[in-house]
Amino acid sequence: MSEAPDTHEQLDRLIERLETAADQLRTGELDPDQAASVVEQCATFASQASAELERLARVAASEPLPGQDQLL
C-alpha cells in the first residue's frame, strides 16, 4: 500500500486527542458548556479519522492485489 509516511502518525494523534477528550469527560469535572465543547471536538476528530481511513481504503482498493499484476 502506498500511503503517506505520516498517515499512521496522523491517525495516532487523532486517537490520542479522542482519548484525552474521553478522559476529560469521564472526570465529571467539566461544566455543561465545557463538556459540550469537548463532545464537539470529539465529533470533529472522529470525522477526520473517518475521512483518513476512507482515503486509505480507496488507495488500497486501487492497487492490484499481490500476484495480480496488470497484463500488458
N, CA, C and O atoms as a printed pandas DataFrame, in Angstrom:
     atom_number atom_name residue_name chain_id  residue_number  x_coord  y_coord  z_coord
0              1         N          MET        A               1    0.861   -1.169    0.000
1              2        CA          MET        A               1    0.000    0.000    0.000
2              3         C          MET        A               1    0.902    1.225    0.000
3              4         O          MET        A               1    1.840    1.300    0.794
4              5         N          SER        A               2    0.634    2.184   -0.877
5              6        CA          SER        A               2    1.462    3.390   -0.955
6              7         C          SER        A               2    0.760    4.527   -0.229
7              8         O          SER        A               2    0.029    5.313   -0.832
8              9         N          GLU        A               3    0.991    4.601    1.054
9             10        CA          GLU        A               3    0.365    5.646    1.856
10            11         C          GLU        A               3    1.423    6.620    2.326
11            12         O          GLU        A               3    2.606    6.286    2.405
12            13         N          ALA        A               4    0.994    7.807    2.632
13            14        CA          ALA        A               4    1.921    8.823    3.112
14            15         C          ALA        A               4    2.546    8.343    4.415
15            16         O          ALA        A               4    1.872    7.717    5.233
16            17         N          PRO        A               5    3.835    8.633    4.617
17            18        CA          PRO        A               5    4.505    8.145    5.820
18            19         C          PRO        A               5    3.905    8.659    7.120
19            20         O          PRO        A               5    4.015    8.000    8.154
20            21         N          ASP        A               6    3.284    9.806    7.082
21            22        CA          ASP        A               6    2.731   10.355    8.322
22            23         C          ASP        A               6    1.270    9.980    8.543
23            24         O          ASP        A               6    0.641   10.474    9.479
24            25         N          THR        A               7    0.723    9.112    7.690
25            26        CA          THR        A               7   -0.685    8.742    7.816
26            27         C          THR        A               7   -0.965    8.100    9.171
27            28         O          THR        A               7   -1.918    8.469    9.857
28            29         N          HIS        A               8   -0.137    7.145    9.547
29            30        CA          HIS        A               8   -0.349    6.484   10.835
30            31         C          HIS        A               8   -0.108    7.448   11.984
31            32         O          HIS        A               8   -0.786    7.371   13.009
32            33         N          GLU        A               9    0.837    8.346   11.829
33            34        CA          GLU        A               9    1.082    9.355   12.868
34            35         C          GLU        A               9   -0.134   10.255   13.029
35            36         O          GLU        A               9   -0.525   10.590   14.147
36            37         N          GLN        A              10   -0.729   10.643   11.906
37            38        CA          GLN        A              10   -1.921   11.497   11.959
38            39         C          GLN        A              10   -3.064   10.763   12.660
39            40         O          GLN        A              10   -3.751   11.338   13.504
40            41         N          LEU        A              11   -3.264    9.501   12.310
41            42        CA          LEU        A              11   -4.320    8.725   12.970
42            43         C          LEU        A              11   -4.013    8.550   14.452
43            44         O          LEU        A              11   -4.913    8.636   15.288
44            45         N          ASP        A              12   -2.750    8.305   14.781
45            46        CA          ASP        A              12   -2.365    8.167   16.187
46            47         C          ASP        A              12   -2.645    9.449   16.969
47            48         O          ASP        A              12   -3.118    9.396   18.104
48            49         N          ARG        A              13   -2.352   10.603   16.360
49            50        CA          ARG        A              13   -2.622   11.888   17.030
50            51         C          ARG        A              13   -4.121   12.069   17.261
51            52         O          ARG        A              13   -4.537   12.534   18.322
52            53         N          LEU        A              14   -4.929   11.704   16.272
53            54        CA          LEU        A              14   -6.382   11.823   16.430
54            55         C          LEU        A              14   -6.884   10.898   17.539
55            56         O          LEU        A              14   -7.748   11.277   18.329
56            57         N          ILE        A              15   -6.338    9.689   17.591
57            58        CA          ILE        A              15   -6.721    8.749   18.645
58            59         C          ILE        A              15   -6.346    9.306   20.013
59            60         O          ILE        A              15   -7.136    9.233   20.954
60            61         N          GLU        A              16   -5.140    9.864   20.122
61            62        CA          GLU        A              16   -4.711   10.467   21.393
62            63         C          GLU        A              16   -5.649   11.591   21.810
63            64         O          GLU        A              16   -6.016   11.704   22.979
64            65         N          ARG        A              17   -6.031   12.416   20.847
65            66        CA          ARG        A              17   -6.937   13.534   21.163
66            67         C          ARG        A              17   -8.292   13.014   21.627
67            68         O          ARG        A              17   -8.877   13.553   22.567
68            69         N          LEU        A              18   -8.795   11.965   20.969
69            70        CA          LEU        A              18  -10.075   11.378   21.385
70            71         C          LEU        A              18   -9.969   10.777   22.781
71            72         O          LEU        A              18  -10.881   10.933   23.594
72            73         N          GLU        A              19   -8.867   10.092   23.065
73            74        CA          GLU        A              19   -8.684    9.502   24.391
74            75         C          GLU        A              19   -8.587   10.577   25.465
75            76         O          GLU        A              19   -9.145   10.424   26.551
76            77         N          THR        A              20   -7.883   11.660   25.166
77            78        CA          THR        A              20   -7.765   12.765   26.119
78            79         C          THR        A              20   -9.135   13.379   26.393
79            80         O          THR        A              20   -9.488   13.658   27.539
80            81         N          ALA        A              21   -9.894   13.582   25.328
81            82        CA          ALA        A              21  -11.233   14.158   25.488
82            83         C          ALA        A              21  -12.126   13.224   26.303
83            84         O          ALA        A              21  -12.880   13.677   27.164
84            85         N          ALA        A              22  -12.043   11.928   26.033
85            86        CA          ALA        A              22  -12.847   10.966   26.795
86            87         C          ALA        A              22  -12.470   11.004   28.271
87            88         O          ALA        A              22  -13.338   10.947   29.142
88            89         N          ASP        A              23  -11.175   11.099   28.547
89            90        CA          ASP        A              23  -10.721   11.195   29.944
90            91         C          ASP        A              23  -11.292   12.444   30.616
91            92         O          ASP        A              23  -11.723   12.391   31.768
92            93         N          GLN        A              24  -11.292   13.562   29.896
93            94        CA          GLN        A              24  -11.843   14.803   30.451
94            95         C          GLN        A              24  -13.324   14.640   30.776
95            96         O          GLN        A              24  -13.800   15.087   31.820
96            97         N          LEU        A              25  -14.038   13.994   29.866
97            98        CA          LEU        A              25  -15.474   13.815   30.088
98            99         C          LEU        A              25  -15.749   12.862   31.247
99           100         O          LEU        A              25  -16.703   13.058   32.000
100          101         N          ARG        A              26  -14.922   11.837   31.393
101          102        CA          ARG        A              26  -15.120   10.858   32.470
102          103         C          ARG        A              26  -14.917   11.453   33.861
103          104         O          ARG        A              26  -15.506   10.978   34.832
104          105         N          THR        A              27  -14.096   12.482   33.960
105          106        CA          THR        A              27  -13.828   13.052   35.280
106          107         C          THR        A              27  -15.081   13.662   35.896
107          108         O          THR        A              27  -15.231   13.708   37.117
108          109         N          GLY        A              28  -15.977   14.129   35.029
109          110        CA          GLY        A              28  -17.189   14.771   35.532
110          111         C          GLY        A              28  -16.941   16.159   36.080
111          112         O          GLY        A              28  -17.829   16.755   36.689
112          113         N          GLU        A              29  -15.739   16.683   35.870
113          114        CA          GLU        A              29  -15.382   17.991   36.423
114          115         C          GLU        A              29  -15.665   19.148   35.472
115          116         O          GLU        A              29  -15.496   20.309   35.845
116          117         N          LEU        A              30  -16.088   18.846   34.261
117          118        CA          LEU        A              30  -16.372   19.917   33.296
118          119         C          LEU        A              30  -17.782   20.435   33.506
119          120         O          LEU        A              30  -18.701   19.674   33.809
120          121         N          ASP        A              31  -17.940   21.740   33.341
121          122        CA          ASP        A              31  -19.296   22.272   33.386
122          123         C          ASP        A              31  -19.984   21.911   32.060
123          124         O          ASP        A              31  -19.311   21.519   31.106
124          125         N          PRO        A              32  -21.291   22.037   31.992
125          126        CA          PRO        A              32  -22.014   21.598   30.787
126          127         C          PRO        A              32  -21.513   22.235   29.484
127          128         O          PRO        A              32  -21.449   21.564   28.455
128          129         N          ASP        A              33  -21.161   23.517   29.522
129          130        CA          ASP        A              33  -20.666   24.166   28.304
130          131         C          ASP        A              33  -19.320   23.600   27.874
131          132         O          ASP        A              33  -19.077   23.388   26.685
132          133         N          GLN        A              34  -18.443   23.356   28.850
133          134        CA          GLN        A              34  -17.142   22.760   28.533
134          135         C          GLN        A              34  -17.322   21.343   27.987
135          136         O          GLN        A              34  -16.667   20.959   27.018
136          137         N          ALA        A              35  -18.202   20.579   28.607
137          138        CA          ALA        A              35  -18.449   19.214   28.151
138          139         C          ALA        A              35  -18.996   19.215   26.725
139          140         O          ALA        A              35  -18.600   18.385   25.906
140          141         N          ALA        A              36  -19.902   20.141   26.428
141          142        CA          ALA        A              36  -20.451   20.233   25.076
142          143         C          ALA        A              36  -19.355   20.561   24.073
143          144         O          ALA        A              36  -19.343   20.027   22.964
144          145         N          SER        A              37  -18.449   21.424   24.454
145          146        CA          SER        A              37  -17.339   21.783   23.581
146          147         C          SER        A              37  -16.434   20.572   23.322
147          148         O          SER        A              37  -16.000   20.347   22.192
148          149         N          VAL        A              38  -16.157   19.806   24.361
149          150        CA          VAL        A              38  -15.317   18.618   24.213
150          151         C          VAL        A              38  -16.010   17.592   23.317
151          152         O          VAL        A              38  -15.360   16.956   22.487
152          153         N          VAL        A              39  -17.304   17.429   23.476
153          154        CA          VAL        A              39  -18.056   16.497   22.631
154          155         C          VAL        A              39  -17.990   16.940   21.162
155          156         O          VAL        A              39  -17.847   16.107   20.267
156          157         N          GLU        A              40  -18.094   18.233   20.922
157          158        CA          GLU        A              40  -17.976   18.744   19.545
158          159         C          GLU        A              40  -16.582   18.465   18.982
159          160         O          GLU        A              40  -16.438   18.105   17.814
160          161         N          GLN        A              41  -15.560   18.633   19.820
161          162        CA          GLN        A              41  -14.201   18.317   19.385
162          163         C          GLN        A              41  -14.075   16.833   19.041
163          164         O          GLN        A              41  -13.435   16.471   18.054
164          165         N          CYS        A              42  -14.683   15.990   19.851
165          166        CA          CYS        A              42  -14.657   14.547   19.579
166          167         C          CYS        A              42  -15.287   14.244   18.222
167          168         O          CYS        A              42  -14.763   13.430   17.462
168          169         N          ALA        A              43  -16.381   14.881   17.924
169          170        CA          ALA        A              43  -17.036   14.668   16.636
170          171         C          ALA        A              43  -16.131   15.091   15.488
171          172         O          ALA        A              43  -16.065   14.418   14.459
172          173         N          THR        A              44  -15.441   16.198   15.666
173          174        CA          THR        A              44  -14.505   16.673   14.638
174          175         C          THR        A              44  -13.357   15.691   14.459
175          176         O          THR        A              44  -13.009   15.340   13.332
176          177         N          PHE        A              45  -12.763   15.244   15.571
177          178        CA          PHE        A              45  -11.651   14.293   15.493
178          179         C          PHE        A              45  -12.099   12.982   14.851
179          180         O          PHE        A              45  -11.383   12.422   14.022
180          181         N          ALA        A              46  -13.270   12.496   15.227
181          182        CA          ALA        A              46  -13.779   11.245   14.666
182          183         C          ALA        A              46  -14.039   11.392   13.166
183          184         O          ALA        A              46  -13.777   10.471   12.393
184          185         N          SER        A              47  -14.548   12.537   12.766
185          186        CA          SER        A              47  -14.786   12.792   11.346
186          187         C          SER        A              47  -13.480   12.806   10.565
187          188         O          SER        A              47  -13.403   12.257    9.466
188          189         N          GLN        A              48  -12.465   13.428   11.126
189          190        CA          GLN        A              48  -11.157   13.481   10.471
190          191         C          GLN        A              48  -10.560   12.079   10.354
191          192         O          GLN        A              48  -10.004   11.730    9.313
192          193         N          ALA        A              49  -10.669   11.286   11.398
193          194        CA          ALA        A              49  -10.152    9.920   11.369
194          195         C          ALA        A              49  -10.905    9.085   10.341
195          196         O          ALA        A              49  -10.299    8.299    9.613
196          197         N          SER        A              50  -12.206    9.250   10.281
197          198        CA          SER        A              50  -13.012    8.515    9.306
198          199         C          SER        A              50  -12.614    8.868    7.878
199          200         O          SER        A              50  -12.490    7.988    7.026
200          201         N          ALA        A              51  -12.413   10.157    7.621
201          202        CA          ALA        A              51  -12.017   10.590    6.278
202          203         C          ALA        A              51  -10.661   10.005    5.901
203          204         O          ALA        A              51  -10.460    9.589    4.760
204          205         N          GLU        A              52   -9.738    9.971    6.845
205          206        CA          GLU        A              52   -8.409    9.422    6.569
206          207         C          GLU        A              52   -8.485    7.919    6.318
207          208         O          GLU        A              52   -7.812    7.407    5.424
208          209         N          LEU        A              53   -9.292    7.216    7.092
209          210        CA          LEU        A              53   -9.446    5.777    6.884
210          211         C          LEU        A              53  -10.115    5.476    5.542
211          212         O          LEU        A              53   -9.741    4.516    4.869
212          213         N          GLU        A              54  -11.090    6.280    5.151
213          214        CA          GLU        A              54  -11.723    6.112    3.839
214          215         C          GLU        A              54  -10.723    6.350    2.721
215          216         O          GLU        A              54  -10.723    5.632    1.721
216          217         N          ARG        A              55   -9.864    7.361    2.886
217          218        CA          ARG        A              55   -8.849    7.636    1.885
218          219         C          ARG        A              55   -7.901    6.448    1.756
219          220         O          ARG        A              55   -7.558    6.035    0.648
220          221         N          LEU        A              56   -7.486    5.910    2.877
221          222        CA          LEU        A              56   -6.598    4.745    2.860
222          223         C          LEU        A              56   -7.262    3.550    2.186
223          224         O          LEU        A              56   -6.611    2.811    1.447
224          225         N          ALA        A              57   -8.544    3.361    2.438
225          226        CA          ALA        A              57   -9.273    2.247    1.822
226          227         C          ALA        A              57   -9.352    2.421    0.309
227          228         O          ALA        A              57   -9.209    1.447   -0.430
228          229         N          ARG        A              58   -9.580    3.653   -0.162
229          230        CA          ARG        A              58   -9.632    3.899   -1.605
230          231         C          ARG        A              58   -8.280    3.632   -2.253
231          232         O          ARG        A              58   -8.211    3.050   -3.335
232          233         N          VAL        A              59   -7.209    4.056   -1.593
233          234        CA          VAL        A              59   -5.864    3.821   -2.116
234          235         C          VAL        A              59   -5.606    2.323   -2.198
235          236         O          VAL        A              59   -5.099    1.829   -3.206
236          237         N          ALA        A              60   -5.952    1.607   -1.146
237          238        CA          ALA        A              60   -5.723    0.160   -1.122
238          239         C          ALA        A              60   -6.550   -0.542   -2.197
239          240         O          ALA        A              60   -6.074   -1.490   -2.821
240          241         N          ALA        A              61   -7.778   -0.087   -2.419
241          242        CA          ALA        A              61   -8.644   -0.718   -3.415
242          243         C          ALA        A              61   -8.157   -0.455   -4.834
243          244         O          ALA        A              61   -8.441   -1.241   -5.737
244          245         N          SER        A              62   -7.437    0.628   -5.041
245          246        CA          SER        A              62   -6.980    0.971   -6.384
246          247         C          SER        A              62   -5.697    0.241   -6.762
247          248         O          SER        A              62   -5.312    0.226   -7.931
248          249         N          GLU        A              63   -5.039   -0.361   -5.786
249          250        CA          GLU        A              63   -3.804   -1.084   -6.060
250          251         C          GLU        A              63   -4.120   -2.555   -6.327
251          252         O          GLU        A              63   -5.000   -3.131   -5.688
252          253         N          PRO        A              64   -3.399   -3.160   -7.273
253          254        CA          PRO        A              64   -3.644   -4.582   -7.544
254          255         C          PRO        A              64   -3.222   -5.443   -6.356
255          256         O          PRO        A              64   -2.291   -5.105   -5.624
256          257         N          LEU        A              65   -3.909   -6.539   -6.183
257          258        CA          LEU        A              65   -3.556   -7.478   -5.130
258          259         C          LEU        A              65   -2.214   -8.122   -5.468
259          260         O          LEU        A              65   -1.853   -8.222   -6.641
260          261         N          PRO        A              66   -1.486   -8.553   -4.467
261          262        CA          PRO        A              66   -0.201   -9.205   -4.741
262          263         C          PRO        A              66   -0.408  -10.395   -5.690
263          264         O          PRO        A              66   -1.300  -11.222   -5.496
264          265         N          GLY        A              67    0.433  -10.451   -6.706
265          266        CA          GLY        A              67    0.328  -11.528   -7.695
266          267         C          GLY        A              67   -0.682  -11.248   -8.790
267          268         O          GLY        A              67   -0.865  -12.073   -9.685
268          269         N          GLN        A              68   -1.332  -10.114   -8.735
269          270        CA          GLN        A              68   -2.330   -9.756   -9.732
270          271         C          GLN        A              68   -1.858   -8.572  -10.568
271          272         O          GLN        A              68   -2.597   -7.609  -10.772
272          273         N          ASP        A              69   -0.632   -8.653  -11.043
273          274        CA          ASP        A              69   -0.069   -7.565  -11.836
274          275         C          ASP        A              69   -0.849   -7.378  -13.119
275          276         O          ASP        A              69   -1.464   -8.304  -13.649
276          277         N          GLN        A              70   -0.802   -6.153  -13.596
277          278        CA          GLN        A              70   -1.526   -5.813  -14.815
278          279         C          GLN        A              70   -0.853   -6.478  -16.014
279          280         O          GLN        A              70    0.370   -6.457  -16.145
280          281         N          LEU        A              71   -1.667   -7.066  -16.881
281          282        CA          LEU        A              71   -1.147   -7.682  -18.103
282          283         C          LEU        A              71   -0.910   -6.616  -19.157
283          284         O          LEU        A              71   -1.658   -5.643  -19.260
284          285         N          LEU        A              72    0.130   -6.814  -19.926
285          286        CA          LEU        A              72    0.442   -5.857  -20.994
286          287         C          LEU        A              72   -0.250   -6.223  -22.263
287          288         O          LEU        A              72   -0.103   -5.529  -23.268
